Amino acid sequence: MDTSIFPTKGNLISAKNTLTLSKQGYELLDKKRNVLIREIMDLNDKAERIQNNIDTIFTEAYEALKIANIEMGISEIEMISFGVQKEDSIQIKMRSIMGVEIPLVDYENQTKNNPSYGFMGTTESLDDAFTKFNTVKDLIIMLSMIENAAYRLAINIKKTQKRANALKNVVIPKYERITRDIENVLEERERDEFTRLKVIKRLKN
């Protein structure tokens, strides 16, 4: 028995309360961990699909750009590229999943339907390259949001697992042992007291 804790009814009640709270805390942490694991698995699936799309569309975009370079000339394409608008509409908001702050990207792609070049003197391959690179930009922004969210979830899952393990393997067994030891001592005292009272009663009789 833990010699620092006196075997009293008050300490027994306190130990039982702590044990109950520890078990409830473990159940909540276990549920939180399961929710976060499901969420990160879903994000990983989304990230894989987006990455595959990026790879495919990137390849198509470079092929279209290669054709545009041939049709219009590299120097002309380079001049047009100087007029590409800077993306400054991205805003980062936050949402919460089981207390974990997850980034949410909010932006308006202003270049989607407004290329920085005129249609006179340009080719269809350039339009195709512009559209595909613009799509890749959208996908990369979405992928960055998902990967950042997955990273934060992974860190929190690790912390939650550590806390749950501490409750399960250290705190709960400790207070189960303290509760059991105090109950044993109090029961032994009650038996001694009962025996003493019987002896006193017999002597009086």
PAZAPA-4460 file (N, C-alpha, C; in steps of 0.05 Angstrom, whole numbers, plus 32768, in hexadecimal, padded with zeros to 4 digits):
% residues 205
    n_x    n_y    n_z   ca_x   ca_y   ca_z    c_x    c_y    c_z   seq   type   mol
   8011   7FE8   8000   8000   8000   8000   8011   8019   8000     1      M     A
   8008   802E   7FF3   8015   8048   7FF3   8015   8053   800F     2      D     A
   802C   8055   801B   802E   805E   8037   8028   807C   803A     3      T     A
   8028   808B   8024   8023   80A7   8025   8005   80AE   8027     4      S     A
   7FF5   8099   8023   7FD8   809D   8024   7FCC   808D   803C     5      I     A
   7FC0   809C   804E   7FB5   808F   8066   7F9B   8080   805F     6      F     A
   7F97   8068   8069   7F7F   8058   8063   7F67   8062   8072     7      P     A
   7F5B   8078   8068   7F43   8083   8074   7F2C   8083   8060     8      T     A
   7F14   8085   806A   7EFD   8085   8058   7EFE   809D   8045     9      K     A
   7F07   80B4   804F   7F09   80CB   803F   7F1D   80C7   8028    10      G     A
   7F34   80BB   802E   7F47   80B5   8019   7F3D   809F   8005    11      N     A
   7F2D   808D   8010   7F21   8079   7FFE   7F0D   8085   7FEA    12      L     A
   7EFD   8098   7FF4   7EEA   80A6   7FE3   7EF9   80B6   7FCE    13      I     A
   7F0E   80C4   7FD7   7F1F   80D4   7FC4   7F2C   80C2   7FAF    14      S     A
   7F36   80AB   7FB7   7F43   8099   7FA4   7F2F   808E   7F90    15      A     A
   7F17   8087   7F9A   7F02   807D   7F88   7EFA   8092   7F74    16      K     A
   7EF7   80AB   7F7D   7EF0   80C1   7F6B   7F06   80C5   7F55    17      N     A
   7F1F   80C5   7F5E   7F35   80C8   7F4B   7F35   80B1   7F37    18      T     A
   7F30   8099   7F41   7F2F   8081   7F2F   7F19   8083   7F1B    19      L     A
   7F02   808C   7F24   7EEB   8090   7F11   7EF1   80A5   7EFC    20      T     A
   7EFC   80BC   7F05   7F03   80D1   7EF2   7F19   80C7   7EDE    21      L     A
   7F2C   80B8   7EE8   7F41   80AE   7ED7   7F36   809B   7EC2    22      S     A
   7F23   808A   7EC9   7F17   8077   7EB6   7F06   8087   7EA1    23      K     A
   7EF8   809B   7EAB   7EE8   80AB   7E98   7EFB   80BA   7E85    24      Q     A
   7F11   80C5   7E90   7F24   80D3   7E80   7F30   80C1   7E6B    25      G     A
   7F36   80A8   7E72   7F42   8095   7E5F   7F2E   808F   7E49    26      Y     A
   7F14   808B   7E50   7F00   8086   7E3C   7EFD   809D   7E28    27      E     A
   7EFE   80B5   7E33   7EFC   80CD   7E21   7F14   80CF   7E0F    28      L     A
   7F2B   80CB   7E1A   7F44   80CC   7E0A   7F44   80B6   7DF4    29      L     A
   7F3A   809F   7DFC   7F39   8089   7DE9   7F26   808F   7DD2    30      D     A
   7F0F   809B   7DD9   7EFC   80A3   7DC4   7F08   80B9   7DB2    31      K     A
   7F15   80CD   7DBF   7F22   80E2   7DB0   7F37   80D7   7D9D    32      K     A
   7F47   80C5   7DA7   7F5C   80B9   7D96   7F4F   80AA   7D7E    33      R     A
   7F3A   809C   7D82   7F2D   808D   7D6C   7F21   80A0   7D57    34      N     A
   7F15   80B6   7D61   7F0A   80CA   7D4E   7F20   80D7   7D3E    35      V     A
   7F36   80DE   7D4B   7F4D   80EA   7D3D   7F5A   80D7   7D29    36      L     A
   7F5B   80BE   7D30   7F67   80AA   7D1E   7F56   80A7   7D05    37      I     A
   7F3B   80A6   7D09   7F29   80A4   7CF2   7F2C   80BC   7CE0    38      R     A
   7F2E   80D4   7CED   7F31   80ED   7CDE   7F4B   80ED   7CCE    39      E     A
   7F61   80E5   7CDB   7F7B   80E6   7CCC   7F7C   80D1   7CB6    40      I     A
   7F6E   80BA   7CBA   7F6D   80A6   7CA4   7F5D   80B1   7C8C    41      M     A
   7F48   80C0   7C92   7F38   80CC   7C7D   7F49   80E1   7C6E    42      D     A
   7F58   80F1   7C7E   7F69   8106   7C71   7F7F   80F9   7C60    43      L     A
   7F8A   80E3   7C6A   7F9F   80D6   7C5B   7F94   80CB   7C40    44      N     A
   7F7C   80C1   7C40   7F6F   80B8   7C27   7F6B   80CF   7C14    45      D     A
   7F61   80E6   7C1F   7F5D   80FD   7C0E   7F78   8108   7C03    46      K     A
   7F8C   8108   7C14   7FA7   8112   7C0B   7FB2   8100   7BF5    47      A     A
   7FAE   80E6   7BF7   7FB8   80D4   7BE3   7FAA   80D9   7BC8    48      E     A
   7F8F   80DC   7BC9   7F80   80E2   7BB0   7F89   80FC   7BA4    49      R     A
   7F8C   8111   7BB4   7F94   812B   7BAA   7FB0   8129   7B9E    50      I     A
   7FC3   811B   7BAC   7FDE   8119   7BA2   7FDF   810B   7B87    51      Q     A
   7FCE   80F7   7B84   7FCD   80E9   7B6A   7FC2   80FB   7B54    52      N     A
   7FAE   810C   7B5B   7FA4   811F   7B48   7FB9   8134   7B40    53      N     A
   7FC8   813D   7B55   7FDD   8150   7B4F   7FF2   8145   7B3C    54      I     A
   7FFA   812C   7B41   800E   8120   7B30   8004   811E   7B13    55      D     A
   7FEB   8116   7B10   7FDF   8113   7AF5   7FDD   812D   7AE7    56      T     A
   7FD1   8141   7AF5   7FCC   815B   7AE8   7FE6   816A   7AE4    57      I     A
   7FFA   8167   7AF6   8014   8174   7AF2   8021   816A   7AD8    58      F     A
   801F   8150   7AD4   802A   8144   7ABC   801D   8150   7AA3    59      T     A
   8002   8151   7AA4   7FF3   815C   7A8D   7FF9   8179   7A89    60      E     A
   7FFC   8188   7A9F   8002   81A5   7A9D   801D   81AA   7A90    61      A     A
   8031   819B   7A98   804C   819E   7A8D   804C   8196   7A6F    62      Y     A
   803C   8182   7A68   803B   817A   7A4C   802E   8191   7A3C    63      E     A
   8019   819D   7A47   800C   81B3   7A39   801F   81CB   7A37    64      A     A
   802E   81D0   7A4C   8041   81E6   7A4C   8057   81E1   7A38    65      L     A
   8060   81C8   7A36   8074   81C1   7A22   806B   81C7   7A06    66      K     A
   8052   81C0   7A00   8047   81C5   79E6   8044   81E3   79E1    67      I     A
   803C   81F2   79F6   8039   820F   79F3   8054   821C   79EE    68      A     A
   8069   8211   79FB   8085   821C   79F6   808D   8218   79D9    69      N     A
   8085   8201   79CE   808C   81FB   79B2   807C   820D   799F    70      I     A
   8062   8210   79A5   8051   821F   7993   8056   823E   7995    71      E     A
   805B   8248   79AD   805D   8265   79B1   807A   826E   79B6    72      M     A
   808B   825C   79BE   80A7   8264   79C5   80AA   8268   79E3    73      G     A
   80C1   825F   79ED   80C6   8260   7A0A   80C6   827D   7A14    74      I     A
   80D2   828F   7A05   80D5   82AB   7A0E   80B9   82B7   7A10    75      S     A
   80A7   82B1   79FE   808C   82BC   79FF   807D   82B2   7A17    76      E     A
   8080   8298   7A1D   8073   828C   7A34   807F   8298   7A4E    77      I     A
   8099   829D   7A4D   80A6   82A9   7A65   809B   82C5   7A6A    78      E     A
   8097   82D5   7A55   808C   82F0   7A58   8070   82EF   7A64    79      M     A
   8060   82DC   7A5A   8045   82D9   7A64   8045   82D1   7A81    80      I     A
   8059   82C0   7A89   805A   82B6   7AA5   805F   82CD   7AB9    81      S     A
   806C   82E3   7AAF   8071   82F9   7AC1   8057   8307   7ACA    82      F     A
   8042   8303   7ABB   8029   8310   7AC1   8016   82FF   7AD3    83      G     A
   8020   82E8   7ADB   800F   82D7   7AEC   800B   82E5   7B07    84      V     A
   7FF2   82E5   7B0F   7FEB   82F3   7B28   7FF5   82E4   7B41    85      Q     A
   7FFE   82F4   7B55   8006   82E8   7B6E   7FEE   82E0   7B7E    86      K     A
   7FEF   82C8   7B89   7FD9   82BE   7B99   7FDA   82C9   7BB5    87      E     A
   7FC8   82DB   7BBC   7FC8   82E8   7BD6   7FAC   82E7   7BE3    88      D     A
   7F9B   82D5   7BDA   7F80   82D4   7BE5   7F7D   82BD   7BFA    89      S     A
   7F93   82AF   7BFF   7F91   8298   7C11   7F8F   82A1   7C2E    90      I     A
   7F7C   8297   7C3C   7F78   829C   7C59   7F76   8282   7C68    91      Q     A
   7F82   8281   7C7F   7F83   8269   7C8F   7F6F   826D   7CA7    92      I     A
   7F5B   825C   7CA8   7F49   825B   7CBE   7F4D   8242   7CCE    93      K     A
   7F40   823F   7CE4   7F44   8227   7CF5   7F29   821A   7CFB    94      M     A
   7F29   8200   7CFC   7F12   81F1   7D06   7F1B   81DD   7D1B    95      R     A
   7F09   81D4   7D2C   7F11   81C3   7D42   7F06   81A7   7D3F    96      S     A
   7F17   8193   7D42   7F0F   8177   7D43   7F18   816B   7D5D    97      I     A
   7F05   8166   7D6F   7F0B   815B   7D8A   7F20   816C   7D98    98      M     A
   7F1E   8187   7D95   7F30   8198   7DA3   7F4A   819D   7D94    99      G     A
   7F4E   8191   7D7C   7F66   8195   7D6C   7F60   81AA   7D57   100      V     A
   7F70   81BF   7D57   7F6C   81D5   7D43   7F78   81CC   7D28   101      E     A
   7F66   81CC   7D14   7F6E   81C3   7CF9   7F6C   81DB   7CE6   102      I     A
   7F80   81DF   7CD6   7F7F   81F6   7CC3   7F6B   81F1   7CAD   103      P     A
   7F5E   8206   7CA5   7F4A   8205   7C8F   7F51   821C   7C7C   104      L     A
   7F59   8215   7C64   7F61   8229   7C51   7F49   8235   7C42   105      V     A
   7F48   824F   7C42   7F32   825D   7C34   7F3E   8270   7C20   106      D     A
   7F39   826C   7C06   7F44   827E   7BF3   7F32   827E   7BDA   107      Y     A
   7F34   8293   7BCB   7F25   8296   7BB2   7F39   8297   7B9B   108      E     A
   7F38   8284   7B8A   7F4A   8283   7B73   7F42   8297   7B5E   109      N     A
   7F4E   82AE   7B60   7F46   82C4   7B4E   7F51   82C0   7B31   110      Q     A
   7F64   82AF   7B2E   7F70   82AB   7B13   7F63   8295   7B04   111      T     A
   7F50   8287   7B10   7F44   826F   7B04   7F38   8276   7AE9   112      K     A
   7F28   828B   7AE8   7F1B   8292   7ACF   7F26   82AC   7AC3   113      N     A
   7F3C   82B6   7ACE   7F48   82CF   7AC5   7F66   82CC   7AC0   114      N     A
   7F6D   82C0   7AAA   7F8A   82BD   7AA4   7F97   82D9   7AA0   115      P     A
   7FB0   82DA   7AA5   7FBF   82F3   7AA4   7FC7   82FB   7A88   116      S     A
   7FBF   82EC   7A74   7FC7   82F2   7A59   7FAE   82F4   7A47   117      Y     A
   7FB1   8300   7A30   7F9B   8302   7A1E   7F9A   82E9   7A0C   118      G     A
   7F83   82E6   79FF   7F80   82CE   79EE   7F8B   82D2   79D2   119      F     A
   7F90   82EB   79CB   7F9B   82F1   79B0   7FB9   82E8   79B0   120      M     A
   7FC0   82D8   799E   7FDC   82D0   799B   7FE5   82BA   79AD   121      G     A
   7FD2   82AE   79BC   7FD9   8297   79CD   7FCC   827E   79C2   122      T     A
   7FD4   8268   79CC   7FCA   824E   79C2   7FB9   823F   79D6   123      T     A
   7FAB   822B   79CB   7F9A   821B   79DD   7FAB   820C   79F1   124      E     A
   7FC3   8204   79E9   7FD4   81F5   79FC   7FDC   8206   7A14   125      S     A
   7FDF   8220   7A10   7FE5   8232   7A26   7FCD   8234   7A39   126      L     A
   7FB5   8236   7A2D   7F9D   8237   7A3E   7F9A   821D   7A4E   127      D     A
   7FA1   8207   7A41   7F9F   81EC   7A4E   7FB3   81EB   7A65   128      D     A
   7FCC   81F4   7A60   7FE0   81F5   7A75   7FD8   8207   7A8C   129      A     A
   7FCD   821E   7A86   7FC4   8231   7A9A   7FAF   8225   7AAC   130      F     A
   7F9B   8218   7A9F   7F85   820C   7AAE   7F8F   81F6   7AC0   131      T     A
   7FA1   81E5   7AB6   7FAA   81CE   7AC5   7FBD   81D7   7ADC   132      K     A
   7FCE   81EA   7AD7   7FDF   81F4   7AED   7FCE   8202   7B03   133      F     A
   7FB9   820F   7AFA   7FA7   821B   7B0D   7F99   8206   7B1F   134      N     A
   7F91   81F0   7B12   7F85   81DA   7B21   7F99   81CE   7B34   135      T     A
   7FB2   81CB   7B2C   7FC7   81C1   7B3D   7FCA   81D3   7B56   136      V     A
   7FC9   81ED   7B51   7FCC   8200   7B67   7FB6   81FB   7B7C   137      K     A
   7F9D   81F8   7B72   7F86   81F3   7B84   7F8B   81D9   7B94   138      D     A
   7F94   81C5   7B86   7F99   81AB   7B93   7FB0   81AC   7BA8   139      L     A
   7FC5   81BB   7BA1   7FDB   81BE   7BB4   7FD3   81CC   7BCD   140      I     A
   7FC2   81E1   7BCA   7FB8   81F0   7BE1   7FA7   81DD   7BF3   141      I     A
   7F96   81CD   7BE6   7F86   81BA   7BF5   7F97   81A5   7C02   142      M     A
   7FAB   819B   7BF4   7FBC   8186   7BFF   7FCC   8191   7C17   143      L     A
   7FD6   81AA   7C15   7FE4   81B6   7C2C   7FD3   81B8   7C44   144      S     A
   7FBA   81BF   7C40   7FA7   81C0   7C57   7FA3   81A5   7C64   145      M     A
   7F9F   8190   7C53   7F9A   8175   7C5D   7FB3   816A   7C6B   146      I     A
   7FCB   816E   7C5F   7FE3   8164   7C6B   7FE9   8171   7C85   147      E     A
   7FE4   818B   7C87   7FE8   819A   7CA0   7FD5   8190   7CB5   148      N     A
   7FBC   818B   7CAD   7FA8   8181   7CC0   7FB0   8165   7CCA   149      A     A
   7FB9   8154   7CB8   7FC1   8139   7CBF   7FD9   813A   7CD2   150      A     A
   7FEC   814C   7CCD   8003   814F   7CDE   7FFB   8157   7CFB   151      Y     A
   7FE9   816A   7CFD   7FE0   8173   7D17   7FD0   815C   7D26   152      R     A
   7FC0   814E   7D16   7FB1   8137   7D22   7FC4   8122   7D2C   153      L     A
   7FD9   811C   7D1C   7FEC   8107   7D24   7FFA   810E   7D3E   154      A     A
   8002   8128   7D41   800F   8131   7D5A   7FFB   812E   7D71   155      I     A
   7FE2   8136   7D6D   7FCF   8134   7D83   7FC7   8117   7D89   156      N     A
   7FC7   8106   7D75   7FC1   80EA   7D7A   7FD7   80DE   7D8C   157      I     A
   7FF0   80E6   7D86   8007   80DC   7D96   8004   80E6   7DB3   158      K     A
   7FFD   80FF   7DB7   7FFA   810A   7DD2   7FE3   80FC   7DE1   159      K     A
   7FCC   80F9   7DD2   7FB5   80EC   7DDE   7FBB   80CF   7DE6   160      T     A
   7FCA   80C1   7DD5   7FD1   80A5   7DDA   7FE3   80A4   7DF3   161      Q     A
   7FF5   80B7   7DF6   8008   80B8   7E0D   7FF8   80BC   7E26   162      K     A
   7FE5   80CF   7E26   7FD5   80D5   7E3E   7FC3   80BD   7E45   163      R     A
   7FB7   80B1   7E30   7FA6   809A   7E35   7FB6   8083   7E41   164      A     A
   7FCE   807E   7E37   7FDF   8068   7E41   7FE7   806E   7E5E   165      N     A
   7FEC   8088   7E64   7FF3   808F   7E80   7FDC   8089   7E93   166      A     A
   7FC4   808F   7E8A   7FAD   8089   7E9B   7FA8   806B   7E9E   167      L     A
   7FAA   805D   7E87   7FA4   8041   7E87   7FB9   8030   7E96   168      K     A
   7FD3   8037   7E92   7FE8   8027   7E9D   7FF4   8030   7EB7   169      N     A
   7FEF   804A   7EBF   7FFB   8055   7ED7   7FE6   805E   7EEB   170      V     A
   7FD6   8072   7EE3   7FC4   807E   7EF6   7FAE   806B   7EFF   171      V     A
   7FA0   805E   7EEC   7F8A   804D   7EF3   7F93   8035   7F05   172      I     A
   7FA8   8027   7EFD   7FB2   8011   7F0E   7FBA   801B   7F2A   173      P     A
   7FC6   8033   7F2B   7FCF   803E   7F45   7FB7   8042   7F57   174      K     A
   7FA2   804F   7F4D   7F8B   8055   7F5F   7F79   803C   7F63   175      Y     A
   7F7B   8029   7F51   7F6D   800F   7F57   7F7B   8001   7F6F   176      E     A
   7F96   8003   7F6F   7FA5   7FF7   7F84   7FA1   8006   7F9F   177      R     A
   7FA1   8020   7F9D   7F9C   8030   7FB6   7F81   802A   7FC1   178      I     A
   7F6C   802A   7FAF   7F51   8025   7FB8   7F4F   8009   7FC5   179      T     A
   7F5B   7FF5   7FB8   7F5A   7FDA   7FC3   7F69   7FD8   7FDE   180      R     A
   7F80   7FE5   7FE0   7F8F   7FE3   7FF9   7F80   7FF1   8010   181      D     A
   7F75   8009   800B   7F66   8017   8020   7F4E   8006   8028   182      I     A
   7F3F   7FFB   8015   7F28   7FEB   801B   7F30   7FD3   802C   183      E     A
   7F46   7FC6   8026   7F50   7FAF   8035   7F56   7FB7   8052   184      N     A
   7F64   7FCE   8055   7F6B   7FD8   8070   7F52   7FDE   8080   185      V     A
   7F3F   7FED   8073   7F26   7FF4   8081   7F16   7FDC   8089   186      L     A
   7F15   7FC8   8077   7F06   7FAF   807D   7F13   7FA0   8094   187      E     A
   7F2E   7FA0   8094   7F3C   7F93   80AA   7F37   7FA2   80C5   188      E     A
   7F36   7FBC   80C4   7F30   7FCB   80DC   7F14   7FC5   80E6   189      R     A
   7F01   7FC3   80D3   7EE6   7FBD   80DA   7EE3   7FA2   80E7   190      E     A
   7EF2   7F8E   80DC   7EF2   7F74   80E8   7EFE   7F74   8104   191      R     A
   7F14   7F83   8107   7F21   7F85   8122   7F0E   7F93   8136   192      D     A
   7F00   7FA8   812C   7EEE   7FB6   813E   7ED6   7FA5   8145   193      E     A
   7ECD   7F95   8132   7EB6   7F83   8137   7EBE   7F6E   814B   194      F     A
   7ED7   7F63   8148   7EE1   7F4F   815B   7EE4   7F5B   8177   195      T     A
   7EEF   7F73   8178   7EF3   7F81   8192   7ED8   7F85   81A0   196      R     A
   7EC4   7F8E   8191   7EAA   7F93   819D   7E9D   7F79   81A7   197      L     A
   7EA2   7F63   8198   7E97   7F49   81A1   7EA4   7F40   81BB   198      K     A
   7EBF   7F45   81BD   7ECD   7F3E   81D5   7EC3   7F4E   81ED   199      V     A
   7EC0   7F69   81E8   7EB6   7F7A   81FE   7E9A   7F72   8206   200      I     A
   7E8A   7F6C   81F4   7E6E   7F64   81FA   7E6E   7F4A   820A   201      K     A
   7E7F   7F37   8202   7E80   7F1D   8211   7E8A   7F21   822D   202      R     A
   7E9F   7F33   8230   7EA9   7F38   824B   7E94   7F45   825D   203      L     A
   7E84   7F57   8251   7E70   7F64   8261   7E5B   7F51   826A   204      K     A
   7E54   7F3E   8257   7E40   7F2A   825E   7E4B   7F17   8273   205      N     A
***
